[in-house]
């Protein structure tokens, strides 16, 4: 098991976590990396913001258009 991630690997895991559940070793190493790396922590926050913004977006079929 690899205990030290590079930022490139951490960002890949953060992105993959949006699509699948990470394994235990991946979660542990990612959490350790995020505890030490401010840049990847910020990237993680940005991904969370984007996820919430997309979830709140109603989509084109639900948008209202005023035809006057």
C-alpha positions as CSV (number, residue, x, y, z in Angstrom):
1,X,0.0,0.0,0.0
2,X,1.3,3.4,-1.0
3,X,1.1,5.9,1.8
4,X,2.4,9.0,0.0
5,X,0.6,10.5,-2.9
6,X,1.7,13.2,-5.4
7,X,-0.7,16.0,-6.0
8,X,-1.5,14.6,-9.5
9,X,-2.6,11.3,-8.0
10,X,-4.6,13.0,-5.2
11,X,-6.5,15.1,-7.8
12,X,-7.2,12.0,-9.8
13,X,-8.6,10.3,-6.7
14,X,-10.7,13.3,-5.8
15,X,-12.2,13.3,-9.3
16,X,-12.7,9.5,-9.3
17,X,-14.5,9.8,-5.9
18,X,-17.2,11.7,-7.7
19,X,-18.0,8.6,-9.8
20,X,-17.2,5.7,-7.6
21,X,-16.5,4.8,-4.0
22,X,-12.8,4.8,-3.2
23,X,-11.3,1.8,-1.5
24,X,-10.1,2.0,2.1
25,X,-6.4,2.4,1.2
26,X,-7.3,5.1,-1.3
27,X,-9.4,7.0,1.2
28,X,-6.7,6.8,3.9
29,X,-3.8,7.9,1.7
30,X,-6.0,10.7,0.2
31,X,-7.0,11.9,3.6
32,X,-3.3,11.9,4.7
33,X,-2.4,13.9,1.7
34,X,-5.2,16.4,2.2
35,X,-4.1,16.9,5.8
36,X,-0.7,18.1,4.5
37,X,-1.4,19.8,1.2
38,X,-3.3,23.1,1.1
39,X,-3.5,23.1,-2.7
40,X,-5.3,19.7,-2.9
41,X,-7.5,20.7,0.0
42,X,-8.6,23.8,-2.0
43,X,-9.2,21.6,-5.1
44,X,-11.3,19.3,-3.0
45,X,-13.4,22.3,-1.8
46,X,-13.8,23.5,-5.4
47,X,-15.0,20.1,-6.5
48,X,-17.5,20.1,-3.7
49,X,-18.7,23.6,-4.7
50,X,-19.2,22.5,-8.3
51,X,-21.1,19.4,-7.2
52,X,-23.5,21.4,-5.1
53,X,-23.9,24.1,-7.8
54,X,-24.7,21.5,-10.4
55,X,-27.2,19.7,-8.1
56,X,-29.0,23.0,-7.5
57,X,-29.1,23.9,-11.2
58,X,-32.6,23.2,-12.4
59,X,-31.6,22.3,-16.0
60,X,-32.9,23.6,-19.3
61,X,-36.2,21.7,-19.1
62,X,-37.1,23.3,-15.8
63,X,-36.1,26.9,-16.6
64,X,-38.9,29.3,-17.1
65,X,-39.0,31.5,-20.1
66,X,-41.2,34.5,-20.4
67,X,-42.6,35.1,-23.9
68,X,-44.1,38.5,-24.0
